[in-house]
């Protein structure tokens, strides 16, 4: 499942209980947005997870500010 991918990659599937409400867009877009949000939350929780998520393409660089 797309949404669980960051948790599976970092071996945190049973560590957290997550409740998410999404609105708008299609199912695929919502799943991608949730996956991205979980990835960002995991990096906030433990920065050592960033390389694992980045290697899998789940961690996106922040936008450059002008």
Predicted model as a PDB file, atoms N, CA, C, CB and O in Angstrom, pLDDT in the B-factor column:
MODEL        1                                                                  
ATOM      1  N   UNK A   1       0.847  -1.176   0.000  1.00 84.00           N  
ATOM      2  CA  UNK A   1       0.000   0.000   0.000  1.00 84.00           C  
ATOM      3  C   UNK A   1       0.891   1.238   0.000  1.00 84.00           C  
ATOM      4  CB  UNK A   1      -0.963  -0.001   1.222  1.00 84.00           C  
ATOM      5  O   UNK A   1       1.869   1.307   0.745  1.00 84.00           O  
ATOM      6  N   UNK A   2       0.558   2.190  -0.818  1.00 89.00           N  
ATOM      7  CA  UNK A   2       1.354   3.393  -1.019  1.00 89.00           C  
ATOM      8  C   UNK A   2       1.526   4.183   0.273  1.00 89.00           C  
ATOM      9  CB  UNK A   2       0.714   4.268  -2.078  1.00 89.00           C  
ATOM     10  O   UNK A   2       2.621   4.664   0.567  1.00 89.00           O  
ATOM     11  N   UNK A   3       0.476   4.317   1.028  1.00 93.00           N  
ATOM     12  CA  UNK A   3       0.505   5.155   2.222  1.00 93.00           C  
ATOM     13  C   UNK A   3       1.435   4.584   3.296  1.00 93.00           C  
ATOM     14  CB  UNK A   3      -0.903   5.312   2.783  1.00 93.00           C  
ATOM     15  O   UNK A   3       2.051   5.346   4.042  1.00 93.00           O  
ATOM     16  N   UNK A   4       1.544   3.290   3.382  1.00 94.00           N  
ATOM     17  CA  UNK A   4       2.360   2.653   4.419  1.00 94.00           C  
ATOM     18  C   UNK A   4       3.840   2.575   4.060  1.00 94.00           C  
ATOM     19  CB  UNK A   4       1.844   1.269   4.690  1.00 94.00           C  
ATOM     20  O   UNK A   4       4.662   2.225   4.907  1.00 94.00           O  
ATOM     21  N   UNK A   5       4.185   2.892   2.827  1.00 94.00           N  
ATOM     22  CA  UNK A   5       5.548   2.713   2.338  1.00 94.00           C  
ATOM     23  C   UNK A   5       6.615   3.374   3.219  1.00 94.00           C  
ATOM     24  CB  UNK A   5       5.648   3.258   0.946  1.00 94.00           C  
ATOM     25  O   UNK A   5       7.613   2.717   3.515  1.00 94.00           O  
ATOM     26  N   UNK A   6       6.470   4.622   3.655  1.00 95.00           N  
ATOM     27  CA  UNK A   6       7.511   5.217   4.498  1.00 95.00           C  
ATOM     28  C   UNK A   6       7.669   4.487   5.839  1.00 95.00           C  
ATOM     29  CB  UNK A   6       7.194   6.686   4.749  1.00 95.00           C  
ATOM     30  O   UNK A   6       8.778   4.359   6.357  1.00 95.00           O  
ATOM     31  N   UNK A   7       6.559   4.018   6.386  1.00 95.00           N  
ATOM     32  CA  UNK A   7       6.609   3.307   7.666  1.00 95.00           C  
ATOM     33  C   UNK A   7       7.276   1.946   7.515  1.00 95.00           C  
ATOM     34  CB  UNK A   7       5.199   3.139   8.239  1.00 95.00           C  
ATOM     35  O   UNK A   7       8.026   1.519   8.392  1.00 95.00           O  
ATOM     36  N   UNK A   8       7.008   1.272   6.419  1.00 95.00           N  
ATOM     37  CA  UNK A   8       7.608  -0.043   6.167  1.00 95.00           C  
ATOM     38  C   UNK A   8       9.114   0.102   5.950  1.00 95.00           C  
ATOM     39  CB  UNK A   8       6.946  -0.721   4.936  1.00 95.00           C  
ATOM     40  O   UNK A   8       9.900  -0.667   6.505  1.00 95.00           O  
ATOM     41  N   UNK A   9       9.516   1.088   5.142  1.00 94.00           N  
ATOM     42  CA  UNK A   9      10.934   1.283   4.839  1.00 94.00           C  
ATOM     43  C   UNK A   9      11.762   1.601   6.082  1.00 94.00           C  
ATOM     44  CB  UNK A   9      11.095   2.396   3.826  1.00 94.00           C  
ATOM     45  O   UNK A   9      12.930   1.224   6.167  1.00 94.00           O  
ATOM     46  N   UNK A  10      11.156   2.292   7.039  1.00 95.00           N  
ATOM     47  CA  UNK A  10      11.888   2.714   8.233  1.00 95.00           C  
ATOM     48  C   UNK A  10      11.619   1.806   9.432  1.00 95.00           C  
ATOM     49  CB  UNK A  10      11.522   4.143   8.584  1.00 95.00           C  
ATOM     50  O   UNK A  10      12.043   2.112  10.547  1.00 95.00           O  
ATOM     51  N   UNK A  11      10.927   0.704   9.214  1.00 95.00           N  
ATOM     52  CA  UNK A  11      10.597  -0.252  10.279  1.00 95.00           C  
ATOM     53  C   UNK A  11       9.837   0.403  11.437  1.00 95.00           C  
ATOM     54  CB  UNK A  11      11.873  -0.900  10.808  1.00 95.00           C  
ATOM     55  O   UNK A  11      10.093   0.104  12.604  1.00 95.00           O  
ATOM     56  N   UNK A  12       8.909   1.290  11.107  1.00 95.00           N  
ATOM     57  CA  UNK A  12       8.092   1.957  12.109  1.00 95.00           C  
ATOM     58  C   UNK A  12       6.602   1.665  11.921  1.00 95.00           C  
ATOM     59  CB  UNK A  12       8.336   3.454  12.063  1.00 95.00           C  
ATOM     60  O   UNK A  12       5.751   2.424  12.384  1.00 95.00           O  
ATOM     61  N   UNK A  13       6.299   0.580  11.250  1.00 94.00           N  
ATOM     62  CA  UNK A  13       4.907   0.270  10.945  1.00 94.00           C  
ATOM     63  C   UNK A  13       4.065   0.116  12.210  1.00 94.00           C  
ATOM     64  CB  UNK A  13       4.827  -0.997  10.114  1.00 94.00           C  
ATOM     65  O   UNK A  13       2.912   0.544  12.243  1.00 94.00           O  
ATOM     66  N   UNK A  14       4.633  -0.491  13.244  1.00 94.00           N  
ATOM     67  CA  UNK A  14       3.887  -0.705  14.491  1.00 94.00           C  
ATOM     68  C   UNK A  14       4.200   0.336  15.561  1.00 94.00           C  
ATOM     69  CB  UNK A  14       4.184  -2.081  15.033  1.00 94.00           C  
ATOM     70  O   UNK A  14       3.722   0.223  16.690  1.00 94.00           O  
ATOM     71  N   UNK A  15       4.996   1.347  15.221  1.00 94.00           N  
ATOM     72  CA  UNK A  15       5.395   2.352  16.203  1.00 94.00           C  
ATOM     73  C   UNK A  15       4.340   3.423  16.400  1.00 94.00           C  
ATOM     74  CB  UNK A  15       6.690   2.994  15.786  1.00 94.00           C  
ATOM     75  O   UNK A  15       4.168   3.925  17.511  1.00 94.00           O  
ATOM     76  N   UNK A  16       3.630   3.780  15.340  1.00 94.00           N  
ATOM     77  CA  UNK A  16       2.710   4.908  15.379  1.00 94.00           C  
ATOM     78  C   UNK A  16       1.295   4.480  15.027  1.00 94.00           C  
ATOM     79  CB  UNK A  16       3.174   6.001  14.431  1.00 94.00           C  
ATOM     80  O   UNK A  16       1.088   3.572  14.223  1.00 94.00           O  
ATOM     81  N   UNK A  17       0.321   5.149  15.643  1.00 94.00           N  
ATOM     82  CA  UNK A  17      -1.080   5.076  15.233  1.00 94.00           C  
ATOM     83  C   UNK A  17      -1.367   6.392  14.517  1.00 94.00           C  
ATOM     84  CB  UNK A  17      -2.066   4.840  16.474  1.00 94.00           C  
ATOM     85  O   UNK A  17      -1.204   7.465  15.098  1.00 94.00           O  
ATOM     86  N   UNK A  18      -1.785   6.313  13.279  1.00 93.00           N  
ATOM     87  CA  UNK A  18      -1.968   7.513  12.475  1.00 93.00           C  
ATOM     88  C   UNK A  18      -3.412   7.597  12.007  1.00 93.00           C  
ATOM     89  CB  UNK A  18      -1.003   7.523  11.270  1.00 93.00           C  
ATOM     90  O   UNK A  18      -3.963   6.632  11.475  1.00 93.00           O  
ATOM     91  N   UNK A  19      -4.016   8.754  12.209  1.00 95.00           N  
ATOM     92  CA  UNK A  19      -5.363   9.033  11.735  1.00 95.00           C  
ATOM     93  C   UNK A  19      -5.271  10.238  10.811  1.00 95.00           C  
ATOM     94  CB  UNK A  19      -6.360   9.291  12.927  1.00 95.00           C  
ATOM     95  O   UNK A  19      -4.813  11.307  11.215  1.00 95.00           O  
ATOM     96  N   UNK A  20      -5.707  10.063   9.575  1.00 93.00           N  
ATOM     97  CA  UNK A  20      -5.577  11.111   8.567  1.00 93.00           C  
ATOM     98  C   UNK A  20      -6.922  11.317   7.873  1.00 93.00           C  
ATOM     99  CB  UNK A  20      -4.473  10.752   7.531  1.00 93.00           C  
ATOM    100  O   UNK A  20      -7.590  10.357   7.489  1.00 93.00           O  
ATOM    101  N   UNK A  21      -7.303  12.572   7.722  1.00 94.00           N  
ATOM    102  CA  UNK A  21      -8.479  12.942   6.936  1.00 94.00           C  
ATOM    103  C   UNK A  21      -7.995  13.723   5.729  1.00 94.00           C  
ATOM    104  CB  UNK A  21      -9.507  13.779   7.782  1.00 94.00           C  
ATOM    105  O   UNK A  21      -7.224  14.671   5.878  1.00 94.00           O  
ATOM    106  N   UNK A  22      -8.430  13.346   4.544  1.00 93.00           N  
ATOM    107  CA  UNK A  22      -8.066  14.075   3.334  1.00 93.00           C  
ATOM    108  C   UNK A  22      -9.328  14.477   2.596  1.00 93.00           C  
ATOM    109  CB  UNK A  22      -7.148  13.224   2.424  1.00 93.00           C  
ATOM    110  O   UNK A  22     -10.378  13.850   2.738  1.00 93.00           O  
ATOM    111  N   UNK A  23      -9.208  15.538   1.803  1.00 93.00           N  
ATOM    112  CA  UNK A  23     -10.353  16.043   1.074  1.00 93.00           C  
ATOM    113  C   UNK A  23      -9.870  16.570  -0.269  1.00 93.00           C  
ATOM    114  CB  UNK A  23     -11.092  17.145   1.880  1.00 93.00           C  
ATOM    115  O   UNK A  23      -8.828  17.222  -0.346  1.00 93.00           O  
ATOM    116  N   UNK A  24     -10.605  16.298  -1.301  1.00 91.00           N  
ATOM    117  CA  UNK A  24     -10.288  16.809  -2.625  1.00 91.00           C  
ATOM    118  C   UNK A  24      -9.310  15.922  -3.375  1.00 91.00           C  
ATOM    119  CB  UNK A  24      -9.728  18.195  -2.518  1.00 91.00           C  
ATOM    120  O   UNK A  24      -8.613  15.099  -2.780  1.00 91.00           O  
ATOM    121  N   UNK A  25      -9.271  16.097  -4.666  1.00 90.00           N  
ATOM    122  CA  UNK A  25      -8.369  15.324  -5.502  1.00 90.00           C  
ATOM    123  C   UNK A  25      -8.830  13.888  -5.637  1.00 90.00           C  
ATOM    124  CB  UNK A  25      -6.970  15.366  -4.942  1.00 90.00           C  
ATOM    125  O   UNK A  25      -9.845  13.493  -5.064  1.00 90.00           O  
ATOM    126  N   UNK A  26      -8.087  13.121  -6.387  1.00 93.00           N  
ATOM    127  CA  UNK A  26      -8.418  11.713  -6.575  1.00 93.00           C  
ATOM    128  C   UNK A  26      -7.734  10.842  -5.536  1.00 93.00           C  
ATOM    129  CB  UNK A  26      -8.028  11.259  -7.972  1.00 93.00           C  
ATOM    130  O   UNK A  26      -6.927  11.321  -4.739  1.00 93.00           O  
ATOM    131  N   UNK A  27      -8.060   9.576  -5.551  1.00 93.00           N  
ATOM    132  CA  UNK A  27      -7.495   8.649  -4.571  1.00 93.00           C  
ATOM    133  C   UNK A  27      -5.978   8.561  -4.678  1.00 93.00           C  
ATOM    134  CB  UNK A  27      -8.102   7.268  -4.745  1.00 93.00           C  
ATOM    135  O   UNK A  27      -5.286   8.524  -3.661  1.00 93.00           O  
ATOM    136  N   UNK A  28      -5.461   8.528  -5.892  1.00 92.00           N  
ATOM    137  CA  UNK A  28      -4.016   8.422  -6.085  1.00 92.00           C  
ATOM    138  C   UNK A  28      -3.298   9.668  -5.557  1.00 92.00           C  
ATOM    139  CB  UNK A  28      -3.691   8.213  -7.573  1.00 92.00           C  
ATOM    140  O   UNK A  28      -2.265   9.565  -4.896  1.00 92.00           O  
ATOM    141  N   UNK A  29      -3.850  10.827  -5.853  1.00 92.00           N  
ATOM    142  CA  UNK A  29      -3.265  12.076  -5.367  1.00 92.00           C  
ATOM    143  C   UNK A  29      -3.307  12.178  -3.858  1.00 92.00           C  
ATOM    144  CB  UNK A  29      -3.978  13.257  -5.972  1.00 92.00           C  
ATOM    145  O   UNK A  29      -2.355  12.643  -3.232  1.00 92.00           O  
ATOM    146  N   UNK A  30      -4.416  11.743  -3.273  1.00 94.00           N  
ATOM    147  CA  UNK A  30      -4.538  11.758  -1.821  1.00 94.00           C  
ATOM    148  C   UNK A  30      -3.539  10.815  -1.182  1.00 94.00           C  
ATOM    149  CB  UNK A  30      -5.951  11.387  -1.399  1.00 94.00           C  
ATOM    150  O   UNK A  30      -2.912  11.151  -0.177  1.00 94.00           O  
ATOM    151  N   UNK A  31      -3.388   9.625  -1.766  1.00 93.00           N  
ATOM    152  CA  UNK A  31      -2.444   8.651  -1.218  1.00 93.00           C  
ATOM    153  C   UNK A  31      -1.016   9.189  -1.291  1.00 93.00           C  
ATOM    154  CB  UNK A  31      -2.550   7.310  -1.972  1.00 93.00           C  
ATOM    155  O   UNK A  31      -0.241   9.026  -0.349  1.00 93.00           O  
ATOM    156  N   UNK A  32      -0.671   9.824  -2.399  1.00 92.00           N  
ATOM    157  CA  UNK A  32       0.661  10.409  -2.539  1.00 92.00           C  
ATOM    158  C   UNK A  32       0.902  11.527  -1.547  1.00 92.00           C  
ATOM    159  CB  UNK A  32       0.858  10.928  -3.942  1.00 92.00           C  
ATOM    160  O   UNK A  32       1.994  11.641  -0.989  1.00 92.00           O  
ATOM    161  N   UNK A  33      -0.106  12.352  -1.322  1.00 92.00           N  
ATOM    162  CA  UNK A  33       0.019  13.450  -0.368  1.00 92.00           C  
ATOM    163  C   UNK A  33       0.180  12.919   1.057  1.00 92.00           C  
ATOM    164  CB  UNK A  33      -1.204  14.376  -0.455  1.00 92.00           C  
ATOM    165  O   UNK A  33       0.980  13.443   1.832  1.00 92.00           O  
ATOM    166  N   UNK A  34      -0.570  11.897   1.394  1.00 94.00           N  
ATOM    167  CA  UNK A  34      -0.459  11.291   2.729  1.00 94.00           C  
ATOM    168  C   UNK A  34       0.919  10.659   2.898  1.00 94.00           C  
ATOM    169  CB  UNK A  34      -1.572  10.227   2.951  1.00 94.00           C  
ATOM    170  O   UNK A  34       1.550  10.820   3.943  1.00 94.00           O  
ATOM    171  N   UNK A  35       1.388   9.946   1.884  1.00 94.00           N  
ATOM    172  CA  UNK A  35       2.715   9.327   1.938  1.00 94.00           C  
ATOM    173  C   UNK A  35       3.790  10.386   2.143  1.00 94.00           C  
ATOM    174  CB  UNK A  35       2.995   8.527   0.651  1.00 94.00           C  
ATOM    175  O   UNK A  35       4.710  10.196   2.938  1.00 94.00           O  
ATOM    176  N   UNK A  36       3.675  11.490   1.433  1.00 92.00           N  
ATOM    177  CA  UNK A  36       4.633  12.583   1.575  1.00 92.00           C  
ATOM    178  C   UNK A  36       4.582  13.182   2.980  1.00 92.00           C  
ATOM    179  CB  UNK A  36       4.359  13.669   0.529  1.00 92.00           C  
ATOM    180  O   UNK A  36       5.623  13.465   3.574  1.00 92.00           O  
ATOM    181  N   UNK A  37       3.384  13.374   3.507  1.00 93.00           N  
ATOM    182  CA  UNK A  37       3.238  13.916   4.856  1.00 93.00           C  
ATOM    183  C   UNK A  37       3.812  12.997   5.918  1.00 93.00           C  
ATOM    184  CB  UNK A  37       1.786  14.179   5.150  1.00 93.00           C  
ATOM    185  O   UNK A  37       4.441  13.460   6.869  1.00 93.00           O  
ATOM    186  N   UNK A  38       3.602  11.705   5.765  1.00 95.00           N  
ATOM    187  CA  UNK A  38       4.156  10.735   6.716  1.00 95.00           C  
ATOM    188  C   UNK A  38       5.682  10.743   6.625  1.00 95.00           C  
ATOM    189  CB  UNK A  38       3.599   9.306   6.441  1.00 95.00           C  
ATOM    190  O   UNK A  38       6.363  10.676   7.648  1.00 95.00           O  
ATOM    191  N   UNK A  39       6.213  10.823   5.421  1.00 94.00           N  
ATOM    192  CA  UNK A  39       7.674  10.883   5.247  1.00 94.00           C  
ATOM    193  C   UNK A  39       8.259  12.100   5.944  1.00 94.00           C  
ATOM    194  CB  UNK A  39       8.039  10.912   3.755  1.00 94.00           C  
ATOM    195  O   UNK A  39       9.273  11.999   6.635  1.00 94.00           O  
ATOM    196  N   UNK A  40       7.627  13.236   5.766  1.00 93.00           N  
ATOM    197  CA  UNK A  40       8.113  14.466   6.416  1.00 93.00           C  
ATOM    198  C   UNK A  40       8.010  14.365   7.931  1.00 93.00           C  
ATOM    199  CB  UNK A  40       7.321  15.688   5.921  1.00 93.00           C  
ATOM    200  O   UNK A  40       8.907  14.811   8.646  1.00 93.00           O  
ATOM    201  N   UNK A  41       6.935  13.787   8.418  1.00 94.00           N  
ATOM    202  CA  UNK A  41       6.773  13.631   9.862  1.00 94.00           C  
ATOM    203  C   UNK A  41       7.828  12.685  10.441  1.00 94.00           C  
ATOM    204  CB  UNK A  41       5.367  13.112  10.184  1.00 94.00           C  
ATOM    205  O   UNK A  41       8.336  12.917  11.538  1.00 94.00           O  
ATOM    206  N   UNK A  42       8.153  11.629   9.709  1.00 95.00           N  
ATOM    207  CA  UNK A  42       9.183  10.699  10.169  1.00 95.00           C  
ATOM    208  C   UNK A  42      10.551  11.380  10.244  1.00 95.00           C  
ATOM    209  CB  UNK A  42       9.252   9.482   9.240  1.00 95.00           C  
ATOM    210  O   UNK A  42      11.314  11.137  11.179  1.00 95.00           O  
ATOM    211  N   UNK A  43      10.857  12.222   9.274  1.00 93.00           N  
ATOM    212  CA  UNK A  43      12.134  12.948   9.305  1.00 93.00           C  
ATOM    213  C   UNK A  43      12.157  13.946  10.462  1.00 93.00           C  
ATOM    214  CB  UNK A  43      12.375  13.682   7.964  1.00 93.00           C  
ATOM    215  O   UNK A  43      13.197  14.138  11.093  1.00 93.00           O  
ATOM    216  N   UNK A  44      11.022  14.580  10.744  1.00 94.00           N  
ATOM    217  CA  UNK A  44      10.943  15.467  11.914  1.00 94.00           C  
ATOM    218  C   UNK A  44      11.135  14.684  13.209  1.00 94.00           C  
ATOM    219  CB  UNK A  44       9.591  16.205  11.942  1.00 94.00           C  
ATOM    220  O   UNK A  44      11.744  15.179  14.158  1.00 94.00           O  
ATOM    221  N   UNK A  45      10.621  13.480  13.240  1.00 95.00           N  
ATOM    222  CA  UNK A  45      10.736  12.611  14.414  1.00 95.00           C  
ATOM    223  C   UNK A  45      12.180  12.136  14.607  1.00 95.00           C  
ATOM    224  CB  UNK A  45       9.792  11.400  14.276  1.00 95.00           C  
ATOM    225  O   UNK A  45      12.690  12.122  15.727  1.00 95.00           O  
ATOM    226  N   UNK A  46      12.836  11.744  13.499  1.00 95.00           N  
ATOM    227  CA  UNK A  46      14.193  11.207  13.567  1.00 95.00           C  
ATOM    228  C   UNK A  46      14.920  11.543  12.264  1.00 95.00           C  
ATOM    229  CB  UNK A  46      14.177   9.662  13.817  1.00 95.00           C  
ATOM    230  O   UNK A  46      14.645  10.944  11.225  1.00 95.00           O  
ATOM    231  N   UNK A  47      15.835  12.492  12.322  1.00 93.00           N  
ATOM    232  CA  UNK A  47      16.525  12.945  11.111  1.00 93.00           C  
ATOM    233  C   UNK A  47      17.408  11.867  10.487  1.00 93.00           C  
ATOM    234  CB  UNK A  47      17.365  14.158  11.427  1.00 93.00           C  
ATOM    235  O   UNK A  47      17.773  11.975   9.317  1.00 93.00           O  
ATOM    236  N   UNK A  48      17.753  10.839  11.243  1.00 95.00           N  
ATOM    237  CA  UNK A  48      18.581   9.761  10.666  1.00 95.00           C  
ATOM    238  C   UNK A  48      17.797   8.926   9.646  1.00 95.00           C  
ATOM    239  CB  UNK A  48      19.116   8.846  11.784  1.00 95.00           C  
ATOM    240  O   UNK A  48      18.388   8.115   8.932  1.00 95.00           O  
ATOM    241  N   UNK A  49      16.483   9.112   9.571  1.00 94.00           N  
ATOM    242  CA  UNK A  49      15.663   8.389   8.601  1.00 94.00           C  
ATOM    243  C   UNK A  49      15.674   9.043   7.222  1.00 94.00           C  
ATOM    244  CB  UNK A  49      14.241   8.289   9.104  1.00 94.00           C  
ATOM    245  O   UNK A  49      15.245   8.430   6.244  1.00 94.00           O  
ATOM    246  N   UNK A  50      16.153  10.266   7.136  1.00 92.00           N  
ATOM    247  CA  UNK A  50      16.116  11.009   5.876  1.00 92.00           C  
ATOM    248  C   UNK A  50      16.847  10.286   4.742  1.00 92.00           C  
ATOM    249  CB  UNK A  50      16.722  12.382   6.075  1.00 92.00           C  
ATOM    250  O   UNK A  50      16.300  10.212   3.641  1.00 92.00           O  
ATOM    251  N   UNK A  51      18.062   9.745   4.953  1.00 93.00           N  
ATOM    252  CA  UNK A  51      18.721   9.039   3.842  1.00 93.00           C  
ATOM    253  C   UNK A  51      17.945   7.820   3.340  1.00 93.00           C  
ATOM    254  CB  UNK A  51      20.100   8.603   4.270  1.00 93.00           C  
ATOM    255  O   UNK A  51      17.936   7.540   2.141  1.00 93.00           O  
ATOM    256  N   UNK A  52      17.302   7.104   4.242  1.00 93.00           N  
ATOM    257  CA  UNK A  52      16.512   5.932   3.845  1.00 93.00           C  
ATOM    258  C   UNK A  52      15.346   6.363   2.965  1.00 93.00           C  
ATOM    259  CB  UNK A  52      15.993   5.170   5.090  1.00 93.00           C  
ATOM    260  O   UNK A  52      15.085   5.755   1.927  1.00 93.00           O  
ATOM    261  N   UNK A  53      14.654   7.404   3.381  1.00 93.00           N  
ATOM    262  CA  UNK A  53      13.500   7.887   2.630  1.00 93.00           C  
ATOM    263  C   UNK A  53      13.928   8.545   1.324  1.00 93.00           C  
ATOM    264  CB  UNK A  53      12.693   8.869   3.471  1.00 93.00           C  
ATOM    265  O   UNK A  53      13.248   8.406   0.307  1.00 93.00           O  
ATOM    266  N   UNK A  54      15.040   9.256   1.345  1.00 91.00           N  
ATOM    267  CA  UNK A  54      15.540   9.902   0.126  1.00 91.00           C  
ATOM    268  C   UNK A  54      15.945   8.872  -0.917  1.00 91.00           C  
ATOM    269  CB  UNK A  54      16.730  10.811   0.450  1.00 91.00           C  
ATOM    270  O   UNK A  54      15.660   9.037  -2.103  1.00 91.00           O  
ATOM    271  N   UNK A  55      16.605   7.815  -0.478  1.00 91.00           N  
ATOM    272  CA  UNK A  55      17.041   6.766  -1.402  1.00 91.00           C  
ATOM    273  C   UNK A  55      15.840   6.120  -2.099  1.00 91.00           C  
ATOM    274  CB  UNK A  55      17.861   5.696  -0.652  1.00 91.00           C  
ATOM    275  O   UNK A  55      15.930   5.717  -3.258  1.00 91.00           O  
ATOM    276  N   UNK A  56      14.725   6.027  -1.387  1.00 91.00           N  
ATOM    277  CA  UNK A  56      13.505   5.449  -1.957  1.00 91.00           C  
ATOM    278  C   UNK A  56      12.690   6.483  -2.735  1.00 91.00           C  
ATOM    279  CB  UNK A  56      12.647   4.843  -0.850  1.00 91.00           C  
ATOM    280  O   UNK A  56      11.647   6.150  -3.298  1.00 91.00           O  
ATOM    281  N   UNK A  57      13.154   7.731  -2.770  1.00 89.00           N  
ATOM    282  CA  UNK A  57      12.457   8.776  -3.500  1.00 89.00           C  
ATOM    283  C   UNK A  57      11.257   9.330  -2.771  1.00 89.00           C  
ATOM    284  CB  UNK A  57      12.030   8.263  -4.815  1.00 89.00           C  
ATOM    285  O   UNK A  57      10.345   9.870  -3.398  1.00 89.00           O  
ATOM    286  N   UNK A  58      11.241   9.206  -1.452  1.00 87.00           N  
ATOM    287  CA  UNK A  58      10.086   9.667  -0.673  1.00 87.00           C  
ATOM    288  C   UNK A  58      10.324  10.972   0.072  1.00 87.00           C  
ATOM    289  CB  UNK A  58       9.695   8.614   0.309  1.00 87.00           C  
ATOM    290  O   UNK A  58       9.424  11.472   0.747  1.00 87.00           O  
ATOM    291  N   UNK A  59      11.499  11.515  -0.039  1.00 79.00           N  
ATOM    292  CA  UNK A  59      11.784  12.762   0.660  1.00 79.00           C  
ATOM    293  C   UNK A  59      12.210  13.787  -0.377  1.00 79.00           C  
ATOM    294  CB  UNK A  59      12.886  12.570   1.758  1.00 79.00           C  
ATOM    295  O   UNK A  59      13.216  13.612  -1.065  1.00 79.00           O  
ATOM    296  N   UNK A  60      11.443  14.848  -0.480  1.00 74.00           N  
ATOM    297  CA  UNK A  60      11.686  15.849  -1.506  1.00 74.00           C  
ATOM    298  C   UNK A  60      12.387  17.053  -0.890  1.00 74.00           C  
ATOM    299  CB  UNK A  60      10.365  16.274  -2.184  1.00 74.00           C  
ATOM    300  O   UNK A  60      12.089  17.433   0.243  1.00 74.00           O  
ATOM    301  N   UNK A  61      13.320  17.655  -1.628  1.00 73.00           N  
ATOM    302  CA  UNK A  61      13.996  18.843  -1.094  1.00 73.00           C  
ATOM    303  C   UNK A  61      13.011  20.003  -0.987  1.00 73.00           C  
ATOM    304  CB  UNK A  61      15.200  19.239  -1.986  1.00 73.00           C  
ATOM    305  O   UNK A  61      12.057  20.094  -1.759  1.00 73.00           O  
ATOM    306  N   UNK A  62      13.250  20.873  -0.036  1.00 69.00           N  
ATOM    307  CA  UNK A  62      12.396  22.029   0.137  1.00 69.00           C  
ATOM    308  C   UNK A  62      12.551  23.001  -1.028  1.00 69.00           C  
ATOM    309  CB  UNK A  62      12.709  22.724   1.454  1.00 69.00           C  
ATOM    310  O   UNK A  62      13.524  22.927  -1.778  1.00 69.00           O  
ATOM    311  N   UNK A  63      11.618  23.886  -1.174  1.00 71.00           N  
ATOM    312  CA  UNK A  63      11.676  24.868  -2.251  1.00 71.00           C  
ATOM    313  C   UNK A  63      12.691  25.960  -1.911  1.00 71.00           C  
ATOM    314  CB  UNK A  63      10.281  25.484  -2.503  1.00 71.00           C  
ATOM    315  O   UNK A  63      12.844  26.360  -0.757  1.00 71.00           O  
ATOM    316  N   UNK A  64      13.366  26.419  -2.935  1.00 70.00           N  
ATOM    317  CA  UNK A  64      14.287  27.532  -2.759  1.00 70.00           C  
ATOM    318  C   UNK A  64      13.474  28.812  -2.623  1.00 70.00           C  
ATOM    319  CB  UNK A  64      15.294  27.629  -3.946  1.00 70.00           C  
ATOM    320  O   UNK A  64      12.518  29.027  -3.368  1.00 70.00           O  
ATOM    321  N   UNK A  65      13.844  29.640  -1.693  1.00 73.00           N  
ATOM    322  CA  UNK A  65      13.126  30.898  -1.493  1.00 73.00           C  
ATOM    323  C   UNK A  65      13.832  32.006  -2.241  1.00 73.00           C  
ATOM    324  CB  UNK A  65      13.014  31.245   0.006  1.00 73.00           C  
ATOM    325  O   UNK A  65      15.060  32.087  -2.257  1.00 73.00           O  
ATOM    326  N   UNK A  66      13.040  32.851  -2.857  1.00 66.00           N  
ATOM    327  CA  UNK A  66      13.630  33.952  -3.626  1.00 66.00           C  
ATOM    328  C   UNK A  66      13.883  35.146  -2.748  1.00 66.00           C  
ATOM    329  CB  UNK A  66      12.730  34.346  -4.785  1.00 66.00           C  
ATOM    330  O   UNK A  66      14.377  36.168  -3.223  1.00 66.00           O  
TER     331      UNK A  66                                                      
ENDMDL                                                                          
END                                                                             
